[in-house]
Amino acid sequence: MNSVYNVIIRPVVSERSFDLMNQNKYTFEVAKQAPKEEIADAVEKLFDVRVVKVNTISVKPKTKRVRYQAGKTRSWKKAIVTVAEGDSIELFGQQAASEE
């Protein structure tokens, strides 16, 4: 991977990912071929935090149906990144909303 923007695709927005933010764990969709070391470097460069741990999960496709046609959703890779105590990543103004 050349750019950090090719490694980190987008943050994952779900109830579980927002609950994990209280434990300094942030969830991202990442490139399928990106190793853990590259993911950690990309998060450190993008958000100026220190990464402690990276867990990766390959999300398998689910079978979906549209009328009589069966198909599958896309497969993708998810990374749960744990940052050092005291560091945080501000996603969607989450920190500003909690301070008010």
MDAnalysis code that builds the backbone (N, CA, C; Angstrom):
import MDAnalysis as mda
import numpy as np

u = mda.Universe.empty(300, n_residues=100, atom_resindex=np.repeat(np.arange(100), 3), trajectory=True)
u.add_TopologyAttr("name", ["N", "CA", "C"] * 100)
u.add_TopologyAttr("resid", np.arange(1, 101))
u.add_TopologyAttr("resname", ["MET", "ASN", "SER", "VAL", "TYR", "ASN", "VAL", "ILE", "ILE", "ARG", "PRO", "VAL", "VAL", "SER", "GLU", "ARG", "SER", "PHE", "ASP", "LEU", "MET", "ASN", "GLN", "ASN", "LYS", "TYR", "THR", "PHE", "GLU", "VAL", "ALA", "LYS", "GLN", "ALA", "PRO", "LYS", "GLU", "GLU", "ILE", "ALA", "ASP", "ALA", "VAL", "GLU", "LYS", "LEU", "PHE", "ASP", "VAL", "ARG", "VAL", "VAL", "LYS", "VAL", "ASN", "THR", "ILE", "SER", "VAL", "LYS", "PRO", "LYS", "THR", "LYS", "ARG", "VAL", "ARG", "TYR", "GLN", "ALA", "GLY", "LYS", "THR", "ARG", "SER", "TRP", "LYS", "LYS", "ALA", "ILE", "VAL", "THR", "VAL", "ALA", "GLU", "GLY", "ASP", "SER", "ILE", "GLU", "LEU", "PHE", "GLY", "GLN", "GLN", "ALA", "ALA", "SER", "GLU", "GLU"])
u.atoms.positions = np.array([
    [0.843, -1.182, 0.000],
    [0.000, 0.000, 0.000],
    [0.888, 1.244, 0.000],
    [0.536, 2.216, -0.784],
    [1.337, 3.425, -0.868],
    [0.855, 4.503, 0.095],
    [-0.418, 4.800, 0.067],
    [-0.953, 5.907, 0.846],
    [-1.752, 5.389, 2.039],
    [-1.778, 6.190, 3.114],
    [-2.597, 5.815, 4.271],
    [-4.078, 5.839, 3.911],
    [-4.433, 6.628, 2.894],
    [-5.833, 6.702, 2.465],
    [-6.239, 5.456, 1.691],
    [-5.287, 4.679, 1.201],
    [-5.596, 3.408, 0.559],
    [-5.733, 2.291, 1.582],
    [-5.185, 2.478, 2.769],
    [-5.270, 1.462, 3.822],
    [-6.565, 1.619, 4.607],
    [-6.826, 2.816, 5.122],
    [-8.040, 3.097, 5.894],
    [-9.106, 3.584, 4.921],
    [-10.178, 2.824, 4.768],
    [-11.214, 3.193, 3.815],
    [-12.259, 4.099, 4.463],
    [-12.819, 3.673, 5.601],
    [-13.827, 4.488, 6.276],
    [-14.002, 3.990, 7.706],
    [-14.511, 4.836, 8.607],
    [-14.859, 4.338, 9.941],
    [-16.170, 3.560, 9.877],
    [-16.314, 2.575, 10.731],
    [-17.540, 1.788, 10.789],
    [-18.469, 2.436, 11.811],
    [-19.689, 2.734, 11.384],
    [-20.666, 3.393, 12.247],
    [-21.712, 2.365, 12.653],
    [-21.665, 1.953, 13.910],
    [-22.651, 1.022, 14.447],
    [-22.741, 1.244, 15.957],
    [-23.756, 0.658, 16.583],
    [-23.894, 0.796, 18.028],
    [-22.704, 0.182, 18.749],
    [-22.281, -0.967, 18.278],
    [-21.160, -1.644, 18.932],
    [-19.878, -0.827, 18.813],
    [-19.639, -0.242, 17.633],
    [-18.407, 0.533, 17.466],
    [-18.424, 1.783, 18.342],
    [-19.596, 2.394, 18.533],
    [-19.672, 3.553, 19.411],
    [-19.500, 3.164, 20.872],
    [-19.969, 1.979, 21.271],
    [-19.746, 1.498, 22.636],
    [-18.271, 1.207, 22.883],
    [-17.570, 0.701, 21.863],
    [-16.141, 0.402, 22.007],
    [-15.291, 1.663, 22.137],
    [-15.811, 2.805, 21.667],
    [-15.046, 4.053, 21.769],
    [-14.776, 4.427, 23.223],
    [-15.640, 4.015, 24.147],
    [-15.424, 4.297, 25.569],
    [-14.207, 3.541, 26.099],
    [-13.816, 2.456, 25.421],
    [-12.653, 1.660, 25.815],
    [-11.425, 1.996, 24.968],
    [-11.460, 3.138, 24.267],
    [-10.378, 3.575, 23.377],
    [-10.162, 2.610, 22.217],
    [-11.232, 1.992, 21.729],
    [-11.163, 1.102, 20.573],
    [-11.988, 1.715, 19.452],
    [-11.385, 1.815, 18.274],
    [-12.033, 2.435, 17.125],
    [-12.067, 1.440, 15.974],
    [-13.198, 1.407, 15.251],
    [-13.420, 0.415, 14.201],
    [-13.360, 1.074, 12.831],
    [-12.608, 0.458, 11.909],
    [-12.449, 0.982, 10.558],
    [-12.611, -0.134, 9.546],
    [-13.103, 0.227, 8.353],
    [-13.020, -0.677, 7.212],
    [-11.668, -0.421, 6.577],
    [-10.932, -1.493, 6.315],
    [-9.577, -1.359, 5.780],
    [-9.446, -2.180, 4.499],
    [-8.361, -1.963, 3.780],
    [-8.082, -2.723, 2.560],
    [-7.883, -4.191, 2.912],
    [-8.371, -5.080, 2.048],
    [-8.321, -6.521, 2.322],
    [-6.899, -7.043, 2.491],
    [-5.959, -6.512, 1.729],
    [-4.596, -7.041, 1.761],
    [-3.699, -6.305, 2.760],
    [-4.224, -5.369, 3.529],
    [-3.414, -4.586, 4.466],
    [-3.092, -5.404, 5.724],
    [-1.815, -5.533, 6.089],
    [-1.454, -6.224, 7.331],
    [-1.633, -5.296, 8.544],
    [-1.587, -5.888, 9.724],
    [-1.825, -5.138, 10.963],
    [-0.824, -3.998, 11.153],
    [0.438, -4.216, 10.802],
    [1.460, -3.183, 10.986],
    [1.147, -1.956, 10.131],
    [0.699, -2.194, 8.905],
    [0.365, -1.089, 8.002],
    [-0.856, -0.333, 8.495],
    [-1.836, -1.047, 9.047],
    [-3.034, -0.410, 9.594],
    [-2.660, 0.470, 10.781],
    [-1.802, -0.036, 11.652],
    [-1.368, 0.738, 12.820],
    [-0.627, 1.999, 12.394],
    [0.278, 1.897, 11.420],
    [1.009, 3.066, 10.931],
    [0.064, 4.094, 10.314],
    [-0.927, 3.625, 9.554],
    [-1.865, 4.541, 8.896],
    [-2.699, 5.300, 9.925],
    [-3.173, 4.621, 10.964],
    [-3.978, 5.285, 11.993],
    [-3.121, 6.288, 12.758],
    [-1.879, 5.919, 13.061],
    [-0.993, 6.841, 13.783],
    [-0.721, 8.104, 12.968],
    [-0.518, 7.955, 11.651],
    [-0.244, 9.117, 10.809],
    [-1.482, 9.977, 10.588],
    [-2.627, 9.347, 10.382],
    [-3.849, 10.097, 10.086],
    [-4.374, 10.861, 11.293],
    [-4.375, 10.220, 12.464],
    [-5.050, 10.795, 13.627],
    [-4.102, 11.249, 14.730],
    [-2.792, 11.104, 14.548],
    [-1.789, 11.557, 15.512],
    [-2.035, 10.954, 16.902],
    [-2.178, 9.630, 16.959],
    [-2.348, 8.894, 18.208],
    [-1.341, 7.757, 18.239],
    [-1.181, 7.126, 19.409],
    [-0.305, 5.971, 19.524],
    [-1.160, 4.711, 19.578],
    [-0.931, 3.806, 18.649],
    [-1.709, 2.569, 18.560],
    [-1.064, 1.499, 19.431],
    [-1.885, 0.866, 20.273],
    [-1.403, -0.186, 21.164],
    [-1.620, -1.559, 20.541],
    [-2.788, -1.763, 19.895],
    [-3.152, -3.085, 19.413],
    [-4.077, -2.962, 18.210],
    [-3.983, -3.917, 17.287],
    [-4.868, -3.967, 16.117],
    [-5.427, -5.378, 15.993],
    [-6.750, -5.496, 15.969],
    [-7.426, -6.771, 15.712],
    [-8.120, -6.656, 14.366],
    [-7.997, -7.679, 13.521],
    [-8.625, -7.650, 12.204],
    [-9.620, -8.791, 12.064],
    [-10.675, -8.541, 11.297],
    [-11.716, -9.521, 11.043],
    [-12.062, -9.466, 9.567],
    [-12.111, -10.611, 8.904],
    [-12.597, -10.664, 7.528],
    [-14.097, -10.925, 7.586],
    [-14.881, -9.962, 7.120],
    [-16.330, -10.070, 7.157],
    [-16.779, -10.830, 5.917],
    [-17.462, -11.932, 6.128],
    [-17.898, -12.787, 5.027],
    [-19.182, -12.222, 4.405],
    [-19.417, -12.499, 3.122],
    [-20.641, -12.004, 2.478],
    [-21.880, -12.741, 2.979],
    [-23.002, -12.026, 3.020],
    [-24.280, -12.616, 3.416],
    [-25.121, -12.840, 2.170],
    [-25.933, -13.861, 2.194],
    [-26.836, -14.126, 1.079],
    [-28.055, -13.224, 1.207],
    [-28.376, -12.514, 0.140],
    [-29.540, -11.626, 0.091],
    [-30.376, -11.990, -1.116],
    [-31.658, -11.708, -1.036],
    [-32.550, -11.985, -2.154],
    [-33.290, -10.723, -2.544],
    [-33.423, -10.526, -3.833],
    [-34.293, -9.494, -4.373],
    [-35.275, -10.223, -5.273],
    [-36.463, -10.347, -4.786],
    [-37.505, -11.111, -5.465],
    [-37.063, -12.554, -5.677],
    [-36.833, -12.975, -6.898],
    [-36.438, -14.362, -7.149],
    [-34.943, -14.511, -7.365],
    [-34.245, -13.414, -7.401],
    [-32.814, -13.430, -7.684],
    [-32.025, -13.462, -6.373],
    [-31.199, -14.466, -6.178],
    [-30.360, -14.560, -4.989],
    [-28.976, -14.021, -5.316],
    [-28.381, -13.357, -4.360],
    [-27.041, -12.819, -4.543],
    [-26.339, -12.728, -3.209],
    [-25.179, -12.138, -3.207],
    [-24.410, -11.984, -1.974],
    [-23.940, -10.547, -1.831],
    [-23.799, -10.110, -0.566],
    [-23.208, -8.808, -0.293],
    [-21.701, -8.934, -0.476],
    [-21.003, -7.825, -0.455],
    [-19.561, -7.864, -0.671],
    [-18.845, -8.304, 0.607],
    [-17.684, -8.875, 0.447],
    [-16.843, -9.222, 1.593],
    [-15.884, -8.055, 1.826],
    [-15.513, -7.831, 3.087],
    [-14.625, -6.722, 3.422],
    [-13.860, -7.052, 4.696],
    [-12.882, -6.208, 5.015],
    [-12.026, -6.432, 6.176],
    [-12.236, -5.301, 7.176],
    [-12.402, -5.687, 8.440],
    [-12.640, -4.726, 9.509],
    [-11.471, -4.766, 10.477],
    [-11.059, -3.601, 10.972],
    [-9.980, -3.521, 11.959],
    [-10.480, -2.769, 13.186],
    [-10.254, -3.353, 14.353],
    [-10.555, -2.685, 15.619],
    [-9.213, -2.265, 16.199],
    [-9.006, -0.948, 16.278],
    [-7.720, -0.381, 16.675],
    [-7.833, 0.154, 18.098],
    [-6.962, -0.318, 18.988],
    [-6.906, 0.173, 20.362],
    [-5.807, 1.224, 20.447],
    [-6.171, 2.425, 20.924],
    [-5.188, 3.499, 21.056],
    [-4.765, 3.613, 22.513],
    [-3.651, 4.283, 22.750],
    [-3.084, 4.415, 24.091],
    [-4.020, 5.201, 25.000],
    [-3.916, 4.927, 26.284],
    [-4.715, 5.630, 27.284],
    [-4.401, 7.122, 27.227],
    [-5.424, 7.932, 27.194],
    [-5.244, 9.378, 27.098],
    [-5.371, 9.902, 25.677],
    [-5.124, 9.066, 24.664],
    [-5.311, 9.459, 23.264],
    [-6.753, 9.184, 22.854],
    [-7.240, 9.950, 21.896],
    [-8.577, 9.699, 21.363],
    [-8.638, 10.182, 19.925],
    [-9.570, 9.608, 19.181],
    [-9.819, 9.994, 17.797],
    [-11.189, 10.637, 17.761],
    [-11.253, 11.861, 17.270],
    [-12.528, 12.557, 17.227],
    [-13.235, 12.208, 15.922],
    [-14.285, 11.407, 16.029],
    [-15.089, 11.022, 14.873],
    [-16.457, 11.691, 14.961],
    [-16.863, 12.371, 13.904],
    [-18.184, 12.973, 13.795],
    [-18.473, 13.959, 14.914],
    [-17.465, 14.634, 15.431],
    [-17.670, 15.607, 16.501],
    [-18.130, 14.932, 17.791],
    [-17.780, 13.686, 17.966],
    [-18.225, 12.889, 19.108],
    [-17.721, 13.485, 20.420],
    [-16.493, 13.955, 20.461],
    [-15.933, 14.507, 21.690],
    [-16.605, 15.833, 22.049],
    [-16.867, 16.673, 21.045],
    [-17.484, 17.970, 21.315],
    [-18.906, 17.807, 21.819],
    [-19.637, 16.823, 21.317],
    [-21.011, 16.605, 21.739],
    [-21.078, 16.106, 23.176],
    [-20.123, 15.288, 23.594],
    [-20.136, 14.751, 24.941],
    [-19.713, 15.792, 25.972],
    [-18.946, 16.812, 25.565],
    [-18.494, 17.837, 26.487],
    [-19.575, 18.853, 26.792],
    [-20.522, 19.037, 25.901],
    [-21.567, 20.052, 26.087],
    [-22.632, 19.620, 27.052],
])
